[in-house]
């Protein structure tokens, strides 16, 4: 049931986007998207973990007994998250402090286990790793866009905190969108995350309906991607 790489890219970034369609990984989506840098950093780390966990599970899937499949998959994911956590602690310490508990919580992120179970457990290693990467990048883009919306509305800036990832010299890349802006607190609080995510989901659905209308397809609402999950 191996998919083409083009299909994997389309599914990960658009058709089955974890943040907008499957609505998985809502904990980091709502919690860390107070800025572009925070959202994209955690999303990128999640993408790397997903690619590595899919690539690690696929070669061993035939030798894992069905009864212990889920615990073994979680163990693999936890080991890879620990490597990422320690690497970020060593090389991006300031960013590690800001993201805090949400780095180890990648282990419990539904989308990571969902892709291991739904794709890596049934496909070859290379497509599995690529699927994990694309699904993770799809989530990272949603986190970055949502973080950008909340940061602009809440603080009037873009890329604030980029020096945490790229060093003090990167402070020059911070963009002040609205000078002398006093901020809009709701945008950086959890309710702002819900409103921003709702806006993104509505925008995606609208674009999809327009695309289908142009193609002359009947407007059939898509079934939830995880409706057949365990």
Sine and cosine of phi, psi and omega as CSV:
sin_phi,cos_phi,sin_psi,cos_psi,sin_omega,cos_omega
0.00,0.00,0.44,0.90,-0.06,-1.00
-0.91,0.41,0.75,-0.66,0.02,-1.00
-1.00,-0.01,0.36,-0.93,0.09,-1.00
-0.95,0.30,0.38,-0.92,-0.02,-1.00
-0.90,0.43,-0.53,0.85,0.03,-1.00
-0.90,0.44,-0.68,0.73,0.04,-1.00
-0.88,0.47,-0.66,0.75,-0.01,-1.00
-0.88,0.48,-0.67,0.74,0.02,-1.00
-0.90,0.45,-0.73,0.68,-0.01,-1.00
-0.88,0.47,-0.68,0.74,-0.01,-1.00
-0.91,0.41,-0.71,0.70,-0.06,-1.00
-0.92,0.39,-0.69,0.73,-0.09,-1.00
-1.00,0.04,-0.39,0.92,-0.11,-0.99
-0.69,-0.73,-0.93,0.37,-0.20,-0.98
-0.88,0.47,-0.66,0.75,0.00,-1.00
-0.87,-0.50,0.55,0.84,-0.05,-1.00
-0.77,0.64,0.82,-0.57,-0.08,-1.00
-0.85,0.52,-0.58,0.81,-0.07,-1.00
-0.99,0.13,-0.51,0.86,-0.12,-0.99
-0.96,-0.28,-0.44,0.90,-0.06,-1.00
-0.94,-0.34,-0.81,0.59,-0.03,-1.00
-0.98,0.19,-0.32,0.95,-0.01,-1.00
0.79,0.62,0.71,0.70,0.09,-1.00
-0.96,-0.29,0.36,-0.93,-0.01,-1.00
0.95,0.33,0.55,0.84,-0.05,-1.00
-0.94,0.35,-0.43,0.90,-0.02,-1.00
-0.86,0.51,-0.84,0.55,0.05,-1.00
-0.92,0.38,-0.54,0.84,-0.03,-1.00
-0.85,0.53,-0.66,0.75,-0.06,-1.00
-1.00,0.02,-0.40,0.92,-0.15,-0.99
-1.00,-0.02,-0.65,0.76,-0.17,-0.99
-0.96,-0.28,0.05,1.00,-0.07,-1.00
-1.00,0.03,0.66,0.75,0.06,-1.00
-0.99,0.16,-0.19,0.98,0.06,-1.00
-0.44,-0.90,0.33,-0.95,0.04,-1.00
-0.86,0.51,-0.71,0.70,-0.09,-1.00
-0.89,0.46,-0.75,0.67,0.00,-1.00
-0.88,0.48,-0.75,0.66,-0.05,-1.00
-0.89,0.46,-0.75,0.66,-0.07,-1.00
-0.94,0.34,-0.58,0.82,-0.01,-1.00
-0.88,0.47,-0.74,0.67,0.01,-1.00
-0.93,0.38,-0.61,0.80,0.03,-1.00
-0.89,0.45,-0.66,0.75,-0.01,-1.00
-0.92,0.40,-0.67,0.74,0.05,-1.00
-0.89,0.45,-0.64,0.77,0.05,-1.00
-0.88,0.47,-0.66,0.75,0.01,-1.00
-0.88,0.47,-0.68,0.73,0.01,-1.00
-0.91,0.42,-0.66,0.75,0.04,-1.00
-0.90,0.44,-0.68,0.74,-0.01,-1.00
-0.90,0.44,-0.68,0.73,0.02,-1.00
-0.89,0.46,-0.69,0.72,-0.02,-1.00
-0.93,0.36,-0.66,0.75,-0.03,-1.00
-0.94,0.35,-0.65,0.76,0.08,-1.00
-0.88,0.47,-0.69,0.72,0.01,-1.00
-0.92,0.39,-0.48,0.88,-0.01,-1.00
-0.99,0.15,-0.58,0.81,-0.07,-1.00
-0.97,0.22,-0.62,0.78,-0.09,-1.00
-0.82,0.57,-0.71,0.71,-0.02,-1.00
-0.93,0.36,-0.42,0.91,-0.09,-1.00
-0.98,-0.21,0.00,1.00,-0.14,-0.99
-0.86,0.51,-0.52,0.86,-0.05,-1.00
-0.95,0.30,-0.37,0.93,-0.07,-1.00
-0.98,-0.19,0.02,1.00,0.00,-1.00
-1.00,-0.08,0.88,-0.47,0.02,-1.00
-0.86,0.51,0.60,-0.80,-0.05,-1.00
-0.83,0.55,-0.61,0.80,-0.08,-1.00
-0.89,0.46,-0.51,0.86,-0.06,-1.00
-0.91,-0.42,0.32,0.95,-0.08,-1.00
-0.85,0.52,-0.79,0.61,-0.07,-1.00
-0.89,0.46,-0.74,0.67,0.04,-1.00
-0.85,0.52,-0.62,0.79,0.02,-1.00
-0.91,0.41,-0.69,0.73,0.01,-1.00
-0.88,0.47,-0.68,0.73,0.00,-1.00
-0.91,0.42,-0.61,0.80,0.03,-1.00
-0.89,0.46,-0.68,0.73,0.04,-1.00
-0.89,0.46,-0.73,0.69,0.00,-1.00
-0.88,0.48,-0.69,0.72,-0.02,-1.00
-0.88,0.47,-0.64,0.77,0.02,-1.00
-0.89,0.45,-0.68,0.73,-0.02,-1.00
-0.94,0.35,-0.62,0.78,0.05,-1.00
-0.90,0.44,-0.63,0.78,0.03,-1.00
-0.88,0.48,-0.66,0.75,0.05,-1.00
-0.87,0.49,-0.73,0.68,0.02,-1.00
-0.89,0.45,-0.65,0.76,0.00,-1.00
-0.89,0.46,-0.73,0.68,-0.01,-1.00
-0.92,0.39,-0.60,0.80,0.02,-1.00
-0.91,0.42,-0.68,0.74,0.02,-1.00
-0.93,0.38,-0.61,0.80,0.05,-1.00
-0.88,0.47,-0.58,0.82,-0.05,-1.00
-0.98,0.19,-0.67,0.74,-0.18,-0.98
-0.95,-0.31,-0.36,0.93,0.01,-1.00
-0.74,-0.68,0.86,0.51,-0.18,-0.98
-0.88,0.48,-0.68,0.74,-0.04,-1.00
-0.90,0.44,-0.68,0.74,0.02,-1.00
-0.93,0.37,-0.58,0.82,0.04,-1.00
-0.87,0.49,-0.65,0.76,0.00,-1.00
-0.91,0.41,-0.65,0.76,-0.03,-1.00
-0.92,0.40,-0.70,0.71,-0.04,-1.00
-0.97,0.26,-0.50,0.87,0.15,-0.99
0.79,0.61,-0.80,-0.61,-0.14,-0.99
-0.91,0.41,-0.31,0.95,-0.07,-1.00
-0.96,0.28,-0.25,0.97,0.10,-1.00
-0.95,0.32,-0.84,0.54,0.05,-1.00
-0.88,0.47,-0.42,0.91,0.00,-1.00
-0.94,0.33,-0.13,0.99,0.11,-0.99
-0.85,0.53,-0.50,0.87,0.02,-1.00
-0.84,0.55,-0.62,0.78,-0.06,-1.00
-1.00,-0.05,0.04,1.00,0.01,-1.00
-0.92,0.39,0.86,-0.51,-0.10,-1.00
-0.83,0.56,-0.59,0.81,-0.11,-0.99
-0.91,0.42,-0.54,0.84,-0.02,-1.00
-0.91,0.42,-0.79,0.61,0.02,-1.00
-0.92,0.40,-0.58,0.82,-0.02,-1.00
-0.88,0.47,-0.67,0.74,-0.01,-1.00
-0.96,0.29,-0.58,0.82,0.08,-1.00
-0.88,0.48,-0.70,0.71,-0.05,-1.00
-0.96,0.29,-0.67,0.74,-0.12,-0.99
-0.99,0.11,-0.49,0.87,-0.11,-0.99
-0.87,-0.49,-0.83,0.56,-0.11,-0.99
-0.90,0.44,-0.52,0.85,-0.03,-1.00
-0.96,0.27,-0.08,1.00,-0.06,-1.00
-0.79,-0.61,-0.06,1.00,-0.10,-0.99
-0.77,-0.64,0.18,-0.98,-0.01,-1.00
-0.94,0.33,0.20,-0.98,-0.15,-0.99
-0.89,0.45,-0.78,0.63,-0.09,-1.00
-0.89,0.45,-0.76,0.65,0.05,-1.00
-0.89,0.46,-0.55,0.83,-0.01,-1.00
-0.91,0.42,-0.72,0.69,0.02,-1.00
-0.89,0.45,-0.65,0.76,0.00,-1.00
-0.91,0.41,-0.64,0.77,0.04,-1.00
-0.88,0.47,-0.70,0.71,0.03,-1.00
-0.87,0.50,-0.67,0.74,0.00,-1.00
-0.90,0.44,-0.71,0.70,-0.03,-1.00
-0.92,0.39,-0.67,0.74,0.06,-1.00
-0.88,0.47,-0.67,0.75,0.01,-1.00
-0.91,0.41,-0.65,0.76,0.03,-1.00
-0.93,0.37,-0.57,0.82,0.08,-1.00
-0.86,0.51,-0.69,0.72,0.04,-1.00
-0.92,0.39,-0.65,0.76,-0.01,-1.00
-0.88,0.47,-0.63,0.77,0.01,-1.00
-0.91,0.42,-0.66,0.75,0.04,-1.00
-0.89,0.46,-0.70,0.71,0.02,-1.00
-0.88,0.47,-0.64,0.77,-0.02,-1.00
-0.93,0.36,-0.70,0.72,-0.02,-1.00
-0.92,0.39,-0.70,0.71,0.03,-1.00
-0.89,0.46,-0.67,0.74,0.05,-1.00
-0.88,0.47,-0.63,0.78,0.02,-1.00
-0.90,0.43,-0.69,0.73,0.01,-1.00
-0.88,0.47,-0.75,0.67,-0.04,-1.00
-0.92,0.40,-0.60,0.80,-0.01,-1.00
-0.93,0.36,-0.68,0.73,0.00,-1.00
-0.90,0.43,-0.73,0.68,-0.03,-1.00
-0.95,0.30,-0.61,0.79,-0.09,-1.00
-0.99,0.15,-0.60,0.80,-0.10,-1.00
-0.85,-0.53,-0.28,0.96,-0.03,-1.00
0.98,0.19,0.29,0.96,-0.02,-1.00
-0.78,-0.63,0.16,-0.99,0.16,-0.99
-0.70,-0.72,0.62,-0.78,0.04,-1.00
0.93,0.36,0.38,0.92,0.09,-1.00
-0.91,0.42,0.65,-0.76,-0.04,-1.00
1.00,0.05,0.12,0.99,-0.03,-1.00
-0.91,0.41,-0.40,0.92,0.03,-1.00
-0.91,0.40,-0.36,0.93,0.05,-1.00
-0.91,0.41,-0.52,0.86,-0.02,-1.00
-1.00,-0.09,-0.61,0.79,-0.15,-0.99
-0.92,-0.39,0.04,1.00,0.04,-1.00
0.99,-0.14,0.25,-0.97,-0.09,-1.00
-0.84,0.55,-0.52,0.86,-0.04,-1.00
-0.90,0.43,-0.37,0.93,-0.06,-1.00
-0.98,0.21,-0.09,1.00,0.00,-1.00
-0.86,0.52,-0.42,0.91,-0.01,-1.00
-0.92,0.39,-0.29,0.96,-0.03,-1.00
-1.00,0.07,-0.10,1.00,0.04,-1.00
-0.92,0.39,0.79,-0.61,-0.04,-1.00
-0.97,-0.23,0.80,-0.60,0.10,-0.99
-1.00,-0.05,0.97,-0.23,-0.06,-1.00
-0.96,0.27,-0.69,0.73,0.00,-1.00
-0.83,-0.55,0.96,-0.27,0.01,-1.00
-0.90,0.44,0.52,-0.86,0.03,-1.00
0.79,0.61,0.64,0.77,-0.03,-1.00
-1.00,0.04,0.74,-0.67,-0.05,-1.00
-1.00,-0.01,-0.04,1.00,0.07,-1.00
1.00,0.01,0.40,-0.92,0.05,-1.00
-0.78,-0.63,0.98,-0.18,-0.21,-0.98
-0.85,0.53,-0.60,0.80,-0.06,-1.00
-0.83,0.56,-0.59,0.81,-0.08,-1.00
-0.90,0.43,-0.54,0.84,-0.05,-1.00
-1.00,-0.10,-0.04,1.00,0.10,-0.99
-1.00,-0.02,0.29,-0.96,-0.02,-1.00
-0.77,0.64,-0.65,0.76,0.04,-1.00
-0.85,0.53,-0.54,0.84,0.04,-1.00
-0.90,0.43,-0.56,0.83,0.04,-1.00
-0.91,0.41,-0.69,0.73,0.04,-1.00
-0.88,0.48,-0.71,0.71,-0.02,-1.00
-0.91,0.42,-0.68,0.74,0.02,-1.00
-0.90,0.44,-0.68,0.73,0.02,-1.00
-0.90,0.43,-0.66,0.76,0.04,-1.00
-0.87,0.50,-0.64,0.77,0.02,-1.00
-0.90,0.44,-0.68,0.74,0.01,-1.00
-0.91,0.41,-0.68,0.74,0.00,-1.00
-0.89,0.45,-0.69,0.72,0.02,-1.00
-0.89,0.46,-0.65,0.76,0.01,-1.00
-0.90,0.44,-0.68,0.73,0.01,-1.00
-0.89,0.45,-0.71,0.71,0.00,-1.00
-0.89,0.46,-0.63,0.78,0.02,-1.00
-0.90,0.43,-0.71,0.70,0.02,-1.00
-0.89,0.46,-0.64,0.77,0.00,-1.00
-0.91,0.41,-0.65,0.76,0.03,-1.00
-0.91,0.42,-0.64,0.77,0.04,-1.00
-0.90,0.44,-0.68,0.73,0.00,-1.00
-0.89,0.46,-0.68,0.73,0.01,-1.00
-0.92,0.40,-0.60,0.80,0.02,-1.00
-0.91,0.41,-0.65,0.76,0.03,-1.00
-0.91,0.41,-0.57,0.82,-0.01,-1.00
-0.99,0.15,-0.10,1.00,0.01,-1.00
0.96,0.27,0.40,0.92,0.00,-1.00
-1.00,0.01,0.51,-0.86,0.10,-0.99
-0.91,0.42,0.60,-0.80,-0.04,-1.00
-0.99,0.15,1.00,0.04,-0.01,-1.00
-0.96,-0.26,0.87,-0.50,0.01,-1.00
-0.88,0.48,0.68,-0.73,-0.03,-1.00
-0.95,0.31,0.65,-0.76,0.07,-1.00
-0.95,0.30,0.57,-0.82,0.05,-1.00
-0.81,0.59,0.72,-0.70,-0.11,-0.99
-0.90,0.44,-0.46,0.89,-0.09,-1.00
-0.97,-0.22,0.29,0.96,-0.06,-1.00
-0.88,0.47,-0.44,0.90,-0.03,-1.00
-0.98,-0.19,0.25,0.97,-0.02,-1.00
-0.96,0.30,0.09,-1.00,-0.05,-1.00
-1.00,0.08,0.00,0.00,0.00,0.00
